[in-house]
Amino acid sequence: MKNKRLSSAMAFIVLFGIVSLFSDMTHEGASSIRGAYLSLLGASAGTIGFVSGLGEMIGYSMRYIFGKLTDRFQKYWPMTVFGYILDVLAVPALALVGENGWFLACSLLVVQRMGKAIKKPAKDTIMSFAASQEGAGKSFGIQEVLDQTGAFLGPVLLYLVMLFKKDGSEFELYSQCFAFLTIPGGITIILLFVTKHCFPNPEQFEPSPKEYVPFKMKKEFVLYIAGISLFAFGFIDYSLIIMHVSRTFSSGISGGLMETSELINSGSLPLIYAGAMLVDAVSALVFGFMYDKKGIKALVFSTLISAPFAFFVFMAGTLPTLLWGIALWGVGMGAQESILKAAVTTMVPKASRATGYGVFECAFGIFWFLGSWLMGVLYDISIPAMAAVSAAAQLAAIPLYITSSKKRR
């Protein structure tokens, strides 16, 4: 009976992960060209950094509210379904934005983040129920592998669209790319309803008392939140990275990266992001399994690896150096999506876990916004200063992770 139950939990994890695969094809495909698209529409580096951070802040900060609502009423599936629909519909709508319509495009990106805010606490909580049967690190690692498989396929899909579209302006090329993302978006919604039909009550994977237990901020959780906030502050949004790559390789400046400019153009930008997502997927699985065995040491190790990525990306003198930096960025993303969530599962009881995820993601989003805004401003002032602030903030999170782990023990 136990094996059957574990098998059922793993089947749910995989099926729900496939939903995430097509969802990530949609919005991560968009992310691969978002920064370049906003720049084409007339947005400055500061504006892109501000909007990217604002979208993340709204998307993350509202998760606290929706997390509390989810815990109070335990409407896990309705919140998940509504958030997914809003999330995947906002992305293809970018195809309808006219030239110089950067403000409307930014608004749609904020709507997409609001969809994620609605779904994420409920989705992560549903996942945590099944993860309690299979191991938190492994379960979230497997889901992240499927997530990032979609995040790889999305940019590749856009690369193929760009490859075969020979006519039209660059603006029309980007618009058609967003229109193609309607396909994985529609598949996401269909598979989501299939998953809901097969597993209508996923909370049964983790038995617990039926009464509602109010969320309490324990000291170890506060320290952990402080750590992930510093990590988020220093972790530069990919929109700024891809904007830097597109500007550098199309600026007409000789030397440095321009010596290999023929290898990177607007059509190949999605492939760079796809490569980062592959690194993300592998690192999520590796560090997820490591977390189940080594605990917080896995998070410390991943942070040490990813922290210096900004120096390689923004101060690169060669194409291999640039790609190495983006790979390190992918390691940080993989850890962020697997270990950080797994740690919440082990710290917060089931009855108030959606609130715990809401608090976690609210703090993460606020500091992601502040960091993204600052990094966008520093990019125009001093790239070395931006890289230094990014690395220092991520490394400063490590002592807090360790202290939190000791308090928990």
C-alpha positions as CSV (number, residue, x, y, z in Angstrom):
1,M,0.0,0.0,0.0
2,K,2.9,2.3,0.8
3,N,4.5,1.8,-2.6
4,K,1.2,2.5,-4.3
5,R,0.8,5.7,-2.4
6,L,4.4,6.8,-3.3
7,S,3.8,5.9,-6.9
8,S,0.6,8.0,-7.0
9,A,2.5,11.0,-5.4
10,M,5.3,10.7,-8.0
11,A,2.7,10.4,-10.8
12,F,1.2,13.6,-9.7
13,I,4.6,15.3,-9.4
14,V,5.4,14.3,-13.0
15,L,2.0,15.2,-14.5
16,F,2.0,18.6,-12.7
17,G,5.5,19.1,-13.9
18,I,4.4,18.6,-17.5
19,V,1.8,21.3,-17.0
20,S,4.7,23.5,-15.8
21,L,6.7,22.4,-18.9
22,F,4.2,23.9,-21.3
23,S,3.6,26.9,-19.1
24,D,7.4,27.6,-19.0
25,M,7.5,27.2,-22.8
26,T,5.1,30.1,-22.9
27,H,6.5,32.7,-20.5
28,E,10.1,31.7,-20.6
29,G,10.0,31.8,-24.4
30,A,8.8,35.3,-24.0
31,S,11.6,36.0,-21.4
32,S,14.2,35.1,-23.9
33,I,13.4,38.1,-26.1
34,R,11.6,40.4,-23.6
35,G,14.5,42.7,-22.8
36,A,15.4,43.1,-26.5
37,Y,11.7,43.6,-27.4
38,L,11.2,46.3,-24.8
39,S,14.4,48.0,-25.9
40,L,13.1,47.9,-29.5
41,L,9.9,49.5,-28.4
42,G,11.8,52.4,-26.9
43,A,12.4,51.5,-23.2
44,S,15.7,52.5,-21.6
45,A,17.9,50.3,-19.5
46,G,16.6,51.9,-16.3
47,T,13.0,51.5,-17.5
48,I,13.6,47.8,-18.3
49,G,15.2,47.2,-14.9
50,F,12.4,49.1,-13.1
51,V,9.6,47.3,-15.0
52,S,11.2,43.9,-14.6
53,G,11.6,44.5,-10.9
54,L,8.2,46.0,-10.5
55,G,6.6,43.1,-12.2
56,E,8.5,40.7,-9.9
57,M,7.6,42.8,-6.8
58,I,3.9,42.8,-7.7
59,G,4.0,39.1,-8.6
60,Y,5.8,38.1,-5.5
61,S,4.3,40.6,-2.9
62,M,0.7,39.7,-3.8
63,R,1.6,36.0,-3.1
64,Y,1.4,36.7,0.6
65,I,-2.2,37.8,0.3
66,F,-3.2,34.9,-2.0
67,G,-1.2,32.5,0.2
68,K,-3.3,33.5,3.2
69,L,-6.5,33.2,1.2
70,T,-5.5,29.7,0.1
71,D,-4.7,28.6,3.6
72,R,-7.9,30.0,5.0
73,F,-10.3,28.6,2.4
74,Q,-8.1,25.7,1.2
75,K,-9.2,26.3,-2.4
76,Y,-6.0,25.0,-3.9
77,W,-7.2,24.1,-7.4
78,P,-9.4,27.2,-8.1
79,M,-6.5,29.5,-7.2
80,T,-4.1,27.5,-9.3
81,V,-6.4,27.3,-12.4
82,F,-7.3,31.0,-12.4
83,G,-3.7,32.1,-12.0
84,Y,-2.5,29.8,-14.8
85,I,-5.1,31.2,-17.2
86,L,-4.2,34.8,-16.5
87,D,-0.5,33.9,-16.7
88,V,-0.5,32.2,-20.1
89,L,-2.9,34.5,-21.8
90,A,-1.0,37.7,-21.1
91,V,2.1,36.5,-22.9
92,P,0.6,36.0,-26.4
93,A,-1.2,39.3,-26.0
94,L,2.2,41.0,-26.5
95,A,1.8,40.2,-30.2
96,L,-1.0,42.8,-30.3
97,V,1.3,45.6,-29.0
98,G,2.0,48.3,-31.6
99,E,5.3,50.0,-32.4
100,N,6.5,52.3,-29.6
101,G,4.0,50.6,-27.3
102,W,6.5,49.8,-24.6
103,F,4.1,51.0,-21.9
104,L,1.3,48.6,-23.0
105,A,3.9,45.8,-23.2
106,C,5.1,46.5,-19.7
107,S,1.5,46.5,-18.5
108,L,0.9,43.1,-20.0
109,L,4.1,41.8,-18.3
110,V,2.7,43.1,-15.0
111,V,-0.6,41.3,-15.6
112,Q,1.3,38.1,-16.3
113,R,3.2,38.4,-13.0
114,M,-0.1,38.9,-11.3
115,G,-1.3,35.6,-12.7
116,K,1.8,34.0,-11.2
117,A,1.1,35.7,-7.9
118,I,-2.4,34.1,-7.8
119,K,-1.3,30.6,-8.7
120,K,2.1,30.2,-7.1
121,P,1.3,29.8,-3.3
122,A,-1.5,27.3,-4.1
123,K,0.6,25.5,-6.7
124,D,3.7,25.2,-4.5
125,T,1.6,24.0,-1.6
126,I,-0.1,21.3,-3.7
127,M,3.4,20.2,-4.8
128,S,4.6,20.1,-1.2
129,F,1.9,17.7,-0.3
130,A,3.2,15.1,-2.8
131,A,6.8,16.1,-2.0
132,S,6.2,15.0,1.6
133,Q,6.0,11.5,0.3
134,E,9.0,11.6,-2.0
135,G,11.5,14.0,-0.5
136,A,11.2,17.8,-0.8
137,G,14.5,18.4,-2.6
138,K,14.1,15.6,-5.1
139,S,10.4,16.4,-5.8
140,F,11.0,20.1,-6.4
141,G,14.1,19.2,-8.3
142,I,12.2,16.9,-10.7
143,Q,9.5,19.6,-11.2
144,E,12.2,22.1,-12.0
145,V,13.8,19.8,-14.5
146,L,10.4,19.6,-16.3
147,D,9.9,23.4,-15.9
148,Q,13.3,24.1,-17.4
149,T,12.8,21.6,-20.2
150,G,9.9,23.9,-21.2
151,A,12.0,26.9,-20.6
152,F,14.5,25.4,-23.1
153,L,11.9,24.4,-25.7
154,G,10.2,27.8,-25.6
155,P,13.2,29.8,-26.7
156,V,14.1,27.1,-29.3
157,L,10.6,27.4,-30.7
158,L,11.1,31.2,-31.1
159,Y,14.5,30.6,-32.7
160,L,12.8,28.4,-35.3
161,V,10.2,31.0,-35.9
162,M,12.9,33.6,-36.4
163,L,14.9,31.2,-38.6
164,F,12.1,30.6,-41.1
165,K,10.6,34.1,-41.2
166,K,12.6,35.8,-43.9
167,D,10.5,38.9,-44.5
168,G,9.2,41.8,-42.4
169,S,10.7,44.1,-39.9
170,E,12.3,43.2,-36.6
171,F,9.2,44.4,-34.8
172,E,7.0,42.1,-36.9
173,L,9.4,39.2,-36.2
174,Y,9.0,39.7,-32.4
175,S,5.2,40.0,-32.7
176,Q,5.0,36.8,-34.6
177,C,7.1,35.1,-31.9
178,F,4.7,36.1,-29.2
179,A,1.7,35.0,-31.3
180,F,3.3,31.5,-31.7
181,L,3.4,31.2,-27.9
182,T,-0.4,30.8,-28.0
183,I,0.2,27.1,-28.8
184,P,2.0,26.0,-25.6
185,G,-0.3,28.4,-23.6
186,G,-3.4,26.5,-24.8
187,I,-1.8,23.1,-24.1
188,T,-1.0,24.3,-20.6
189,I,-4.6,25.0,-19.8
190,I,-5.8,21.6,-21.3
191,L,-3.3,19.6,-19.3
192,L,-4.0,21.6,-16.1
193,F,-7.7,20.5,-16.2
194,V,-6.6,16.9,-16.9
195,T,-4.3,17.0,-13.9
196,K,-7.1,18.4,-11.7
197,H,-9.5,15.7,-12.9
198,C,-7.0,12.9,-12.1
199,F,-6.0,14.4,-8.7
200,P,-8.9,16.4,-7.4
201,N,-7.7,16.2,-3.7
202,P,-3.8,16.4,-3.7
203,E,-3.8,17.5,-0.1
204,Q,-4.6,13.9,0.9
205,F,-0.9,13.0,0.1
206,E,0.0,14.6,3.4
207,P,-2.4,13.8,6.3
208,S,-2.7,16.5,9.0
209,P,-5.2,17.8,11.5
210,K,-8.2,19.4,9.8
211,E,-8.3,22.6,11.8
212,Y,-6.7,25.8,10.5
213,V,-3.4,26.6,12.2
214,P,-2.3,30.3,12.0
215,F,1.1,31.0,10.5
216,K,3.9,31.9,12.9
217,M,7.2,33.5,12.0
218,K,9.8,31.4,13.8
219,K,13.3,32.8,14.2
220,E,14.8,30.3,11.8
221,F,12.3,31.3,9.2
222,V,13.0,35.0,9.7
223,L,16.7,34.4,9.2
224,Y,16.0,32.3,6.1
225,I,13.8,35.0,4.7
226,A,16.5,37.6,5.3
227,G,19.0,35.3,3.4
228,I,16.8,34.8,0.4
229,S,16.0,38.5,0.3
230,L,19.7,39.3,-0.1
231,F,20.1,36.6,-2.7
232,A,17.1,38.1,-4.6
233,F,18.5,41.7,-4.3
234,G,21.8,40.6,-6.0
235,F,20.4,38.3,-8.6
236,I,20.2,40.3,-11.8
237,D,17.0,39.8,-13.9
238,Y,17.6,38.2,-17.3
239,S,15.9,41.1,-19.1
240,L,18.9,43.3,-18.3
241,I,21.4,40.5,-19.3
242,I,19.8,40.0,-22.7
243,M,19.5,43.7,-23.3
244,H,23.2,44.0,-22.6
245,V,24.0,41.2,-25.0
246,S,21.8,42.6,-27.8
247,R,23.2,46.2,-27.3
248,T,26.8,45.1,-27.2
249,F,26.7,43.0,-30.3
250,S,24.7,45.5,-32.3
251,S,26.4,48.7,-31.2
252,G,29.1,48.7,-34.0
253,I,31.9,48.9,-31.5
254,S,35.0,47.1,-32.6
255,G,37.0,44.7,-30.4
256,G,36.0,42.6,-27.4
257,L,32.7,40.9,-28.0
258,M,32.2,42.5,-31.4
259,E,34.9,40.2,-32.8
260,T,32.4,37.3,-32.6
261,S,29.3,39.4,-33.3
262,E,28.4,37.2,-36.3
263,L,27.6,34.4,-33.8
264,I,24.9,36.4,-32.0
265,N,22.1,38.3,-33.6
266,S,18.4,38.8,-32.8
267,G,17.5,35.4,-34.2
268,S,20.0,33.6,-31.9
269,L,19.2,35.4,-28.7
270,P,16.6,32.8,-27.7
271,L,19.2,30.0,-27.9
272,I,21.4,31.7,-25.3
273,Y,18.5,31.7,-22.9
274,A,17.7,28.1,-23.8
275,G,21.2,27.1,-22.9
276,A,20.8,28.9,-19.5
277,M,17.6,27.0,-18.9
278,L,19.3,23.7,-19.6
279,V,21.9,24.5,-16.9
280,D,19.1,25.6,-14.7
281,A,17.3,22.2,-15.1
282,V,20.5,20.1,-14.4
283,S,21.5,22.2,-11.4
284,A,18.0,22.1,-9.9
285,L,18.0,18.3,-10.0
286,V,21.6,18.0,-8.7
287,F,21.1,20.5,-5.9
288,G,17.6,19.2,-5.1
289,F,19.0,15.7,-4.4
290,M,21.9,17.2,-2.5
291,Y,19.5,19.2,-0.3
292,D,17.7,16.0,0.8
293,K,21.1,14.6,1.9
294,K,23.2,17.6,2.9
295,G,20.5,20.2,3.8
296,I,21.5,23.8,3.7
297,K,25.0,23.0,2.6
298,A,23.5,22.5,-0.9
299,L,22.2,26.1,-0.9
300,V,25.5,27.5,0.3
301,F,27.4,25.6,-2.4
302,S,25.1,26.7,-5.2
303,T,25.4,30.3,-4.0
304,L,29.2,30.3,-4.0
305,I,29.1,28.9,-7.6
306,S,26.6,31.4,-9.0
307,A,27.5,34.6,-7.1
308,P,30.2,36.0,-9.6
309,F,28.1,35.5,-12.8
310,A,27.7,39.3,-13.3
311,F,31.5,39.8,-13.7
312,F,31.6,37.2,-16.5
313,V,28.4,38.4,-18.3
314,F,28.8,42.2,-18.1
315,M,32.6,42.5,-18.2
316,A,33.3,39.6,-20.6
317,G,36.0,40.1,-23.2
318,T,35.2,37.0,-25.2
319,L,32.1,35.0,-26.2
320,P,33.1,31.9,-24.1
321,T,33.4,34.1,-21.0
322,L,30.0,35.6,-21.6
323,L,28.4,32.2,-22.0
324,W,30.2,30.9,-18.9
325,G,28.7,33.8,-17.0
326,I,25.2,33.0,-18.3
327,A,25.7,29.4,-17.3
328,L,26.5,30.4,-13.7
329,W,23.4,32.5,-13.8
330,G,21.5,29.3,-14.7
331,V,23.0,27.5,-11.7
332,G,21.6,30.3,-9.4
333,M,18.2,30.0,-11.1
334,G,18.1,26.2,-10.6
335,A,18.9,26.5,-6.9
336,Q,16.3,29.3,-6.5
337,E,13.5,27.2,-8.0
338,S,14.3,23.9,-6.2
339,I,16.2,24.3,-2.9
340,L,14.6,27.6,-1.8
341,K,11.1,26.1,-2.1
342,A,12.1,22.7,-0.6
343,A,13.5,24.6,2.5
344,V,10.1,26.2,3.1
345,T,8.4,22.8,3.0
346,T,10.6,21.6,5.8
347,M,10.1,24.7,7.9
348,V,6.4,25.4,7.7
349,P,3.6,23.0,8.7
350,K,1.0,21.9,6.2
351,A,-1.9,23.9,7.5
352,S,-0.2,27.3,7.0
353,R,2.3,26.4,4.3
354,A,0.6,28.5,1.5
355,T,1.0,31.5,3.8
356,G,4.6,30.5,4.4
357,Y,5.2,30.4,0.6
358,G,3.4,33.7,0.3
359,V,5.8,35.3,2.9
360,F,8.8,33.7,1.3
361,E,7.9,34.9,-2.2
362,C,6.7,38.3,-1.1
363,A,10.1,39.1,0.5
364,F,11.9,37.6,-2.5
365,G,9.9,39.8,-4.9
366,I,10.3,43.1,-3.0
367,F,14.0,42.7,-2.9
368,W,14.2,41.4,-6.5
369,F,12.4,44.7,-7.4
370,L,14.8,46.9,-5.4
371,G,17.8,45.0,-6.7
372,S,16.6,45.0,-10.4
373,W,15.9,48.8,-10.2
374,L,19.4,49.5,-8.7
375,M,21.1,47.2,-11.1
376,G,19.4,49.0,-14.0
377,V,20.6,52.3,-12.7
378,L,24.1,51.1,-12.0
379,Y,24.3,49.6,-15.5
380,D,24.2,53.1,-16.9
381,I,26.6,54.5,-14.3
382,S,29.2,51.8,-13.6
383,I,29.1,48.2,-14.8
384,P,31.9,47.1,-12.4
385,A,30.0,48.6,-9.5
386,M,26.8,46.7,-10.6
387,A,28.7,43.4,-10.8
388,A,30.3,44.0,-7.3
389,V,27.0,44.8,-5.7
390,S,25.4,41.7,-7.3
391,A,28.1,39.3,-6.0
392,A,28.3,40.9,-2.6
393,A,24.6,40.7,-1.9
394,Q,24.4,37.0,-2.9
395,L,27.4,36.1,-0.8
396,A,26.0,38.0,2.2
397,A,23.1,35.6,2.2
398,I,25.3,32.6,3.1
399,P,25.8,33.4,6.9
400,L,22.0,33.8,7.3
401,Y,21.3,30.4,5.6
402,I,23.8,28.7,8.0
403,T,22.4,30.5,11.1
404,S,18.9,29.6,10.1
405,S,19.8,25.9,9.7
406,K,21.5,25.9,13.1
407,K,18.4,27.4,14.8
408,R,16.2,24.8,13.2
409,R,18.3,22.0,14.5
